[in-house]
């Protein structure tokens, strides 16, 4: 989680230098969409849905993580300890 925090753009503005290779690599992190959306909203730079490809990338990544979690949960359901 700490690594995701530092490479997500919360500390470093990943859109400051859009031509940089480091910026392109860091923008692959799906948390950048959320953080840049908050920055854009608070600083009145625009709406978070102005860049639809970032939204598609974020939500497709989210869907993949969700489906993977459902698959792993279903596969190992008998090994999980359930507390009420």
Phi and psi in radians as a Rosetta constraint file:
Dihedral C 1 N 2 CA 2 C 2 CIRCULARHARMONIC -1.167 0.35
Dihedral N 2 CA 2 C 2 N 3 CIRCULARHARMONIC -0.684 0.35
Dihedral C 2 N 3 CA 3 C 3 CIRCULARHARMONIC -1.120 0.35
Dihedral N 3 CA 3 C 3 N 4 CIRCULARHARMONIC -0.763 0.35
Dihedral C 3 N 4 CA 4 C 4 CIRCULARHARMONIC -1.051 0.35
Dihedral N 4 CA 4 C 4 N 5 CIRCULARHARMONIC -0.636 0.35
Dihedral C 4 N 5 CA 5 C 5 CIRCULARHARMONIC -1.081 0.35
Dihedral N 5 CA 5 C 5 N 6 CIRCULARHARMONIC -0.805 0.35
Dihedral C 5 N 6 CA 6 C 6 CIRCULARHARMONIC -1.319 0.35
Dihedral N 6 CA 6 C 6 N 7 CIRCULARHARMONIC -0.493 0.35
Dihedral C 6 N 7 CA 7 C 7 CIRCULARHARMONIC -1.730 0.35
Dihedral N 7 CA 7 C 7 N 8 CIRCULARHARMONIC 0.121 0.35
Dihedral C 7 N 8 CA 8 C 8 CIRCULARHARMONIC -1.550 0.35
Dihedral N 8 CA 8 C 8 N 9 CIRCULARHARMONIC -0.226 0.35
Dihedral C 8 N 9 CA 9 C 9 CIRCULARHARMONIC 1.752 0.35
Dihedral N 9 CA 9 C 9 N 10 CIRCULARHARMONIC 0.059 0.35
Dihedral C 9 N 10 CA 10 C 10 CIRCULARHARMONIC -1.222 0.35
Dihedral N 10 CA 10 C 10 N 11 CIRCULARHARMONIC -0.607 0.35
Dihedral C 10 N 11 CA 11 C 11 CIRCULARHARMONIC -1.677 0.35
Dihedral N 11 CA 11 C 11 N 12 CIRCULARHARMONIC -0.744 0.35
Dihedral C 11 N 12 CA 12 C 12 CIRCULARHARMONIC -1.923 0.35
Dihedral N 12 CA 12 C 12 N 13 CIRCULARHARMONIC 2.317 0.35
Dihedral C 12 N 13 CA 13 C 13 CIRCULARHARMONIC -1.348 0.35
Dihedral N 13 CA 13 C 13 N 14 CIRCULARHARMONIC 1.865 0.35
Dihedral C 13 N 14 CA 14 C 14 CIRCULARHARMONIC -1.341 0.35
Dihedral N 14 CA 14 C 14 N 15 CIRCULARHARMONIC -0.223 0.35
Dihedral C 14 N 15 CA 15 C 15 CIRCULARHARMONIC -1.729 0.35
Dihedral N 15 CA 15 C 15 N 16 CIRCULARHARMONIC 0.166 0.35
Dihedral C 15 N 16 CA 16 C 16 CIRCULARHARMONIC -1.184 0.35
Dihedral N 16 CA 16 C 16 N 17 CIRCULARHARMONIC -0.687 0.35
Dihedral C 16 N 17 CA 17 C 17 CIRCULARHARMONIC -2.185 0.35
Dihedral N 17 CA 17 C 17 N 18 CIRCULARHARMONIC 1.494 0.35
Dihedral C 17 N 18 CA 18 C 18 CIRCULARHARMONIC -1.166 0.35
Dihedral N 18 CA 18 C 18 N 19 CIRCULARHARMONIC -0.300 0.35
Dihedral C 18 N 19 CA 19 C 19 CIRCULARHARMONIC -1.536 0.35
Dihedral N 19 CA 19 C 19 N 20 CIRCULARHARMONIC -0.116 0.35
Dihedral C 19 N 20 CA 20 C 20 CIRCULARHARMONIC -1.317 0.35
Dihedral N 20 CA 20 C 20 N 21 CIRCULARHARMONIC 2.511 0.35
Dihedral C 20 N 21 CA 21 C 21 CIRCULARHARMONIC -1.175 0.35
Dihedral N 21 CA 21 C 21 N 22 CIRCULARHARMONIC -0.650 0.35
Dihedral C 21 N 22 CA 22 C 22 CIRCULARHARMONIC -1.073 0.35
Dihedral N 22 CA 22 C 22 N 23 CIRCULARHARMONIC -0.673 0.35
Dihedral C 22 N 23 CA 23 C 23 CIRCULARHARMONIC -1.125 0.35
Dihedral N 23 CA 23 C 23 N 24 CIRCULARHARMONIC -0.705 0.35
Dihedral C 23 N 24 CA 24 C 24 CIRCULARHARMONIC -1.160 0.35
Dihedral N 24 CA 24 C 24 N 25 CIRCULARHARMONIC -0.665 0.35
Dihedral C 24 N 25 CA 25 C 25 CIRCULARHARMONIC -1.223 0.35
Dihedral N 25 CA 25 C 25 N 26 CIRCULARHARMONIC -0.791 0.35
Dihedral C 25 N 26 CA 26 C 26 CIRCULARHARMONIC -1.173 0.35
Dihedral N 26 CA 26 C 26 N 27 CIRCULARHARMONIC -0.490 0.35
Dihedral C 26 N 27 CA 27 C 27 CIRCULARHARMONIC -1.304 0.35
Dihedral N 27 CA 27 C 27 N 28 CIRCULARHARMONIC -0.131 0.35
Dihedral C 27 N 28 CA 28 C 28 CIRCULARHARMONIC -1.280 0.35
Dihedral N 28 CA 28 C 28 N 29 CIRCULARHARMONIC -0.300 0.35
Dihedral C 28 N 29 CA 29 C 29 CIRCULARHARMONIC -1.214 0.35
Dihedral N 29 CA 29 C 29 N 30 CIRCULARHARMONIC 2.172 0.35
Dihedral C 29 N 30 CA 30 C 30 CIRCULARHARMONIC -1.179 0.35
Dihedral N 30 CA 30 C 30 N 31 CIRCULARHARMONIC -0.331 0.35
Dihedral C 30 N 31 CA 31 C 31 CIRCULARHARMONIC -1.234 0.35
Dihedral N 31 CA 31 C 31 N 32 CIRCULARHARMONIC -0.336 0.35
Dihedral C 31 N 32 CA 32 C 32 CIRCULARHARMONIC -1.081 0.35
Dihedral N 32 CA 32 C 32 N 33 CIRCULARHARMONIC -0.620 0.35
Dihedral C 32 N 33 CA 33 C 33 CIRCULARHARMONIC -1.058 0.35
Dihedral N 33 CA 33 C 33 N 34 CIRCULARHARMONIC -0.771 0.35
Dihedral C 33 N 34 CA 34 C 34 CIRCULARHARMONIC -1.182 0.35
Dihedral N 34 CA 34 C 34 N 35 CIRCULARHARMONIC -0.828 0.35
Dihedral C 34 N 35 CA 35 C 35 CIRCULARHARMONIC -1.166 0.35
Dihedral N 35 CA 35 C 35 N 36 CIRCULARHARMONIC -0.760 0.35
Dihedral C 35 N 36 CA 36 C 36 CIRCULARHARMONIC -1.159 0.35
Dihedral N 36 CA 36 C 36 N 37 CIRCULARHARMONIC -0.565 0.35
Dihedral C 36 N 37 CA 37 C 37 CIRCULARHARMONIC -1.106 0.35
Dihedral N 37 CA 37 C 37 N 38 CIRCULARHARMONIC -0.760 0.35
Dihedral C 37 N 38 CA 38 C 38 CIRCULARHARMONIC -1.119 0.35
Dihedral N 38 CA 38 C 38 N 39 CIRCULARHARMONIC -0.759 0.35
Dihedral C 38 N 39 CA 39 C 39 CIRCULARHARMONIC -1.071 0.35
Dihedral N 39 CA 39 C 39 N 40 CIRCULARHARMONIC -0.771 0.35
Dihedral C 39 N 40 CA 40 C 40 CIRCULARHARMONIC -1.112 0.35
Dihedral N 40 CA 40 C 40 N 41 CIRCULARHARMONIC -0.669 0.35
Dihedral C 40 N 41 CA 41 C 41 CIRCULARHARMONIC -1.229 0.35
Dihedral N 41 CA 41 C 41 N 42 CIRCULARHARMONIC -0.765 0.35
Dihedral C 41 N 42 CA 42 C 42 CIRCULARHARMONIC -1.294 0.35
Dihedral N 42 CA 42 C 42 N 43 CIRCULARHARMONIC -0.550 0.35
Dihedral C 42 N 43 CA 43 C 43 CIRCULARHARMONIC -1.708 0.35
Dihedral N 43 CA 43 C 43 N 44 CIRCULARHARMONIC 0.119 0.35
Dihedral C 43 N 44 CA 44 C 44 CIRCULARHARMONIC 0.977 0.35
Dihedral N 44 CA 44 C 44 N 45 CIRCULARHARMONIC 0.718 0.35
Dihedral C 44 N 45 CA 45 C 45 CIRCULARHARMONIC -1.580 0.35
Dihedral N 45 CA 45 C 45 N 46 CIRCULARHARMONIC -0.215 0.35
Dihedral C 45 N 46 CA 46 C 46 CIRCULARHARMONIC 2.580 0.35
Dihedral N 46 CA 46 C 46 N 47 CIRCULARHARMONIC -3.101 0.35
Dihedral C 46 N 47 CA 47 C 47 CIRCULARHARMONIC -1.612 0.35
Dihedral N 47 CA 47 C 47 N 48 CIRCULARHARMONIC 2.718 0.35
Dihedral C 47 N 48 CA 48 C 48 CIRCULARHARMONIC -1.232 0.35
Dihedral N 48 CA 48 C 48 N 49 CIRCULARHARMONIC -0.338 0.35
Dihedral C 48 N 49 CA 49 C 49 CIRCULARHARMONIC -1.712 0.35
Dihedral N 49 CA 49 C 49 N 50 CIRCULARHARMONIC 0.265 0.35
Dihedral C 49 N 50 CA 50 C 50 CIRCULARHARMONIC -1.199 0.35
Dihedral N 50 CA 50 C 50 N 51 CIRCULARHARMONIC -0.452 0.35
Dihedral C 50 N 51 CA 51 C 51 CIRCULARHARMONIC -1.902 0.35
Dihedral N 51 CA 51 C 51 N 52 CIRCULARHARMONIC 1.603 0.35
Dihedral C 51 N 52 CA 52 C 52 CIRCULARHARMONIC -1.180 0.35
Dihedral N 52 CA 52 C 52 N 53 CIRCULARHARMONIC -0.460 0.35
Dihedral C 52 N 53 CA 53 C 53 CIRCULARHARMONIC -1.221 0.35
Dihedral N 53 CA 53 C 53 N 54 CIRCULARHARMONIC -0.595 0.35
Dihedral C 53 N 54 CA 54 C 54 CIRCULARHARMONIC -1.141 0.35
Dihedral N 54 CA 54 C 54 N 55 CIRCULARHARMONIC -0.689 0.35
Dihedral C 54 N 55 CA 55 C 55 CIRCULARHARMONIC -1.140 0.35
Dihedral N 55 CA 55 C 55 N 56 CIRCULARHARMONIC -0.731 0.35
Dihedral C 55 N 56 CA 56 C 56 CIRCULARHARMONIC -1.104 0.35
Dihedral N 56 CA 56 C 56 N 57 CIRCULARHARMONIC -0.757 0.35
Dihedral C 56 N 57 CA 57 C 57 CIRCULARHARMONIC -1.087 0.35
Dihedral N 57 CA 57 C 57 N 58 CIRCULARHARMONIC -0.804 0.35
Dihedral C 57 N 58 CA 58 C 58 CIRCULARHARMONIC -1.092 0.35
Dihedral N 58 CA 58 C 58 N 59 CIRCULARHARMONIC -0.861 0.35
Dihedral C 58 N 59 CA 59 C 59 CIRCULARHARMONIC -1.264 0.35
Dihedral N 59 CA 59 C 59 N 60 CIRCULARHARMONIC -0.506 0.35
Dihedral C 59 N 60 CA 60 C 60 CIRCULARHARMONIC -1.240 0.35
Dihedral N 60 CA 60 C 60 N 61 CIRCULARHARMONIC -0.677 0.35
Dihedral C 60 N 61 CA 61 C 61 CIRCULARHARMONIC -1.093 0.35
Dihedral N 61 CA 61 C 61 N 62 CIRCULARHARMONIC -0.737 0.35
Dihedral C 61 N 62 CA 62 C 62 CIRCULARHARMONIC -1.087 0.35
Dihedral N 62 CA 62 C 62 N 63 CIRCULARHARMONIC -0.710 0.35
Dihedral C 62 N 63 CA 63 C 63 CIRCULARHARMONIC -1.150 0.35
Dihedral N 63 CA 63 C 63 N 64 CIRCULARHARMONIC -0.704 0.35
Dihedral C 63 N 64 CA 64 C 64 CIRCULARHARMONIC -1.109 0.35
Dihedral N 64 CA 64 C 64 N 65 CIRCULARHARMONIC -0.767 0.35
Dihedral C 64 N 65 CA 65 C 65 CIRCULARHARMONIC -1.119 0.35
Dihedral N 65 CA 65 C 65 N 66 CIRCULARHARMONIC -0.719 0.35
Dihedral C 65 N 66 CA 66 C 66 CIRCULARHARMONIC -1.100 0.35
Dihedral N 66 CA 66 C 66 N 67 CIRCULARHARMONIC -0.835 0.35
Dihedral C 66 N 67 CA 67 C 67 CIRCULARHARMONIC -1.142 0.35
Dihedral N 67 CA 67 C 67 N 68 CIRCULARHARMONIC -0.628 0.35
Dihedral C 67 N 68 CA 68 C 68 CIRCULARHARMONIC -1.133 0.35
Dihedral N 68 CA 68 C 68 N 69 CIRCULARHARMONIC -0.741 0.35
Dihedral C 68 N 69 CA 69 C 69 CIRCULARHARMONIC -1.112 0.35
Dihedral N 69 CA 69 C 69 N 70 CIRCULARHARMONIC -0.692 0.35
Dihedral C 69 N 70 CA 70 C 70 CIRCULARHARMONIC -1.135 0.35
Dihedral N 70 CA 70 C 70 N 71 CIRCULARHARMONIC -0.736 0.35
Dihedral C 70 N 71 CA 71 C 71 CIRCULARHARMONIC -1.095 0.35
Dihedral N 71 CA 71 C 71 N 72 CIRCULARHARMONIC -0.808 0.35
Dihedral C 71 N 72 CA 72 C 72 CIRCULARHARMONIC -1.152 0.35
Dihedral N 72 CA 72 C 72 N 73 CIRCULARHARMONIC -0.691 0.35
Dihedral C 72 N 73 CA 73 C 73 CIRCULARHARMONIC -1.116 0.35
Dihedral N 73 CA 73 C 73 N 74 CIRCULARHARMONIC -0.762 0.35
Dihedral C 73 N 74 CA 74 C 74 CIRCULARHARMONIC -1.168 0.35
Dihedral N 74 CA 74 C 74 N 75 CIRCULARHARMONIC -0.658 0.35
Dihedral C 74 N 75 CA 75 C 75 CIRCULARHARMONIC -1.204 0.35
Dihedral N 75 CA 75 C 75 N 76 CIRCULARHARMONIC -0.713 0.35
Dihedral C 75 N 76 CA 76 C 76 CIRCULARHARMONIC -1.895 0.35
Dihedral N 76 CA 76 C 76 N 77 CIRCULARHARMONIC 0.508 0.35
Dihedral C 76 N 77 CA 77 C 77 CIRCULARHARMONIC -1.107 0.35
Dihedral N 77 CA 77 C 77 N 78 CIRCULARHARMONIC -0.616 0.35
Dihedral C 77 N 78 CA 78 C 78 CIRCULARHARMONIC -1.244 0.35
Dihedral N 78 CA 78 C 78 N 79 CIRCULARHARMONIC -0.355 0.35
Dihedral C 78 N 79 CA 79 C 79 CIRCULARHARMONIC -1.567 0.35
Dihedral N 79 CA 79 C 79 N 80 CIRCULARHARMONIC -0.251 0.35
Dihedral C 79 N 80 CA 80 C 80 CIRCULARHARMONIC -1.342 0.35
Dihedral N 80 CA 80 C 80 N 81 CIRCULARHARMONIC 2.461 0.35
Dihedral C 80 N 81 CA 81 C 81 CIRCULARHARMONIC -1.629 0.35
Dihedral N 81 CA 81 C 81 N 82 CIRCULARHARMONIC 2.182 0.35
Dihedral C 81 N 82 CA 82 C 82 CIRCULARHARMONIC -1.830 0.35
Dihedral N 82 CA 82 C 82 N 83 CIRCULARHARMONIC 2.225 0.35
Dihedral C 82 N 83 CA 83 C 83 CIRCULARHARMONIC -1.935 0.35
Dihedral N 83 CA 83 C 83 N 84 CIRCULARHARMONIC 2.518 0.35
